[in-house]
Amino acid sequence: MELVDHAQGLLPTLAANVTDTISNGTDPDSSFSSPHGVMEGLLLFFGAQFPLMAIFVLFHDKFGSYLGIDLTIPFILCGFIWVTIKIMSYLYEAVEDLVKTHLMAKVSIDNSDALFLQLTEWLAWQPIMANSRSVTVETPYDRDWDEESALEAPHPEIAPDGAGITLNFSMQEARIPSRYTPAIGSTQNFWHNGTFFRLIRSQNTVGLRNKEIIVISCFGWSPEPVKKLLQHAKEEFYAKNDAKTTISRPKMYESKKFRWERVAVRLVRPLKTVVLDDSYKVRVLSDMHEYLHAATPRWYANRGIPLRRGYLFYGPPGTGKTSLSFALAGAFGLAIYIISLQDPKLTEEDLSFLFSKLPRRCIILLEDIDTAGLTRRPDSSSLEDGKPKDSEDSDKDGDVDIPPSKEGAAVADLAKALKKEFSKSADVSTPGKKKEGITLSGLLNAIDGVSSHEGRVLIMTTNKPDALDEALIRPGRVDLKIPFTNATRDQAKELFVRMYELDTKAAGLLPSSPPSSPPPSITAGSEILPANNTPQPLTIDELSHIAAEFSSKIPDNQIISSAEIQGFLLMRKKNPREAVEQVGEWVESLIKQKESRSKVSDGK
Ligand SMILES: Nc1ncnc2c1ncn2[C@@H]1O[C@H](COP(=O)(O)OP(=O)(O)OP(=O)(O)O)[C@@H](O)[C@H]1O
């Protein structure tokens, strides 16, 4: 600061000195003072107002006399070029503004819309991004397995202790190709299908939230070419994700608001890989098909019925409830939106908002609904159909079972009264503070509230259907209930065939013929076995024969889940014969483990 003040004080003094010197024409050192009076004229004209001009003239005189040349012309030329550039850029901006305002059409997309992601993803595949000078780089973590390039694949390495060949993934993350999209604050000009487009990506802060905006413009009065471009980007995005299921979950942003975020893209799970009684599969498939049909919305509207469909998949853990949900999504090409009601930060407001932001047709999956801790609000003892009503009829409270005996009833009433008092005082002690977590009425409001999009399929899964509130699973909210059971013998056989049939098919179904180039088989120790150790693939007859043998050793009283059988087979995925030999022993130890209620077995 001191330096600046000093310089500011010095400049007028210098200017005054130089003005004096020049006006007196008595500079003894100046053998080459500015000729023709041009510089003097400039100085006389600007000197007093612009002290820098005086310094400039002094420099001109001293440097010119030192070099022995006249610097007036180059200086004037430079000034002229500078002024010309300024005028040109001013004119350019004025013309650009004029063109942008009157001759270009534009479309804005903000990052809360799904199109933003589709567009940026599409841009990342375009060659323009490879040559762009201003880009944002990100590491894509939600890629599907089949996007993994050969470059990223781990290379087998000899283990340091010489024990065998292992796959080494240490460099894998480093090899993931980055994704480049236009940088914030940048402008990209590009041509697409013979049309010129200008893209500007910017960011502004709205409240606590950073909002990103992409504006695409094109020449002409109509934004039609931009709309076509966006449609093209959207279609390419979906074409790339065809045969894949996208999975989204709520994500909390800086503004403490939840929004949907795509968390994964998975290859479609074929329906046939889910082992379930065919009649159930057909029922749910045909019901969904009819519901998703283009004519259905009109049919529902004509009858004043809300266009919704809900399914409840219930049964023990690991019996295929989630698997069927994903397979259905794949079969109909729908995206899956998963909500965990256990999330303590998720409020009812968030839930309603998330439901309102669902695409027209999608699957929304509420997993393990019985563990979601859904409560009826204490003062919702007056809930009817799960929603608040005006009456004070507290006996219908869903969360207190009133014992039949008189004393029991009295105790229950007391407990209820205490609970009510407690919740009242809690509410009073924290005025204005919202109760966190989702209540039953909050969930019901989200499911059939006005803001929730019609057309979606709601799937709820549970291990304990009896623990669910009736309001949640009444018709209109749950239209189809599909039971899942532990594996029957038939299902065990099907699981066995599914596990090994592809190897048999790959081997050409020839009896006992080895595949031309057997894939490397990996044992539990991740050691790649030499090719001659690879078990011989089964012929189709052998497969069916040993599958029957396998299933005969599975108890028929359905105490083993499909997930457990799958886990056992996975440990012997290249060796079906071994699986058949060991299944009896495995079943025995598993039953013992279940009887002792231990959570772990001996690892067989
Ligand atoms: N019926 C089945 N058909 C094919 N695979 C199954 C089946 N049941 C379970 N699995 C396999 O077991 C694993 C767990 O299955 P899944 O998650 O679908 O079970 P779930 O019933 O949803 O379990 P949970 O109730 O614990 O959520 C998956 O890898 C799946 O492939």
The ligand as an SDF file (V2000), in Angstrom:
LIG
                    3D

 31 33  0  0  0  0  0  0  0  0999 V2000
  -35.0650  -67.8810   -6.8640 N   0  0  0  0  0  0  0  0  0  0  0  0
  -33.8160  -67.5880   -7.2130 C   0  0  0  0  0  0  0  0  0  0  0  0
  -33.4030  -67.7870   -8.4660 N   0  0  0  0  0  0  0  0  0  0  0  0
  -32.1500  -67.4870   -8.8280 C   0  0  0  0  0  0  0  0  0  0  0  0
  -31.2370  -66.9770   -8.0010 N   0  0  0  0  0  0  0  0  0  0  0  0
  -31.6100  -66.7350   -6.7470 C   0  0  0  0  0  0  0  0  0  0  0  0
  -32.9080  -67.0350   -6.2830 C   0  0  0  0  0  0  0  0  0  0  0  0
  -32.9790  -66.7060   -4.9980 N   0  0  0  0  0  0  0  0  0  0  0  0
  -31.8020  -66.2100   -4.6500 C   0  0  0  0  0  0  0  0  0  0  0  0
  -30.9680  -66.2210   -5.7000 N   0  0  0  0  0  0  0  0  0  0  0  0
  -29.5980  -65.7500   -5.6970 C   0  0  0  0  0  0  0  0  0  0  0  0
  -29.2710  -65.4300   -4.3580 O   0  0  0  0  0  0  0  0  0  0  0  0
  -28.7640  -64.1240   -4.2240 C   0  0  0  0  0  0  0  0  0  0  0  0
  -29.6830  -63.2920   -3.3180 C   0  0  0  0  0  0  0  0  0  0  0  0
  -30.9440  -63.2040   -3.9410 O   0  0  0  0  0  0  0  0  0  0  0  0
  -31.9260  -61.9870   -3.7230 P   0  0  0  0  0  0  0  0  0  0  0  0
  -31.1860  -60.7710   -3.2940 O   0  0  0  0  0  0  0  0  0  0  0  0
  -32.7810  -61.8740   -4.9270 O   0  0  0  0  0  0  0  0  0  0  0  0
  -32.7670  -62.5180   -2.5000 O   0  0  0  0  0  0  0  0  0  0  0  0
  -33.8620  -61.7600   -1.6740 P   0  0  0  0  0  0  0  0  0  0  0  0
  -35.0110  -62.6910   -1.5440 O   0  0  0  0  0  0  0  0  0  0  0  0
  -34.1430  -60.4310   -2.2330 O   0  0  0  0  0  0  0  0  0  0  0  0
  -33.1180  -61.6360   -0.2860 O   0  0  0  0  0  0  0  0  0  0  0  0
  -33.3910  -60.5910    0.9140 P   0  0  0  0  0  0  0  0  0  0  0  0
  -34.7360  -60.8900    1.4400 O   0  0  0  0  0  0  0  0  0  0  0  0
  -32.3230  -60.9270    1.8830 O   0  0  0  0  0  0  0  0  0  0  0  0
  -33.2760  -59.2420    0.3270 O   0  0  0  0  0  0  0  0  0  0  0  0
  -28.6620  -63.5550   -5.6160 C   0  0  0  0  0  0  0  0  0  0  0  0
  -27.3240  -63.6260   -6.0210 O   0  0  0  0  0  0  0  0  0  0  0  0
  -29.4970  -64.4550   -6.4860 C   0  0  0  0  0  0  0  0  0  0  0  0
  -28.8720  -64.6770   -7.7170 O   0  0  0  0  0  0  0  0  0  0  0  0
  1  2  1  0
  2  3  1  0
  2  7  2  0
  3  4  2  0
  4  5  1  0
  5  6  2  0
  6  7  1  0
  6 10  1  0
  7  8  1  0
  8  9  2  0
  9 10  1  0
 10 11  1  0
 11 12  1  0
 11 30  1  0
 12 13  1  0
 13 14  1  0
 13 28  1  0
 14 15  1  0
 15 16  1  0
 16 17  2  0
 16 18  1  0
 16 19  1  0
 19 20  1  0
 20 21  2  0
 20 22  1  0
 20 23  1  0
 23 24  1  0
 24 25  2  0
 24 26  1  0
 24 27  1  0
 28 29  1  0
 28 30  1  0
 30 31  1  0
M  END
$$$$
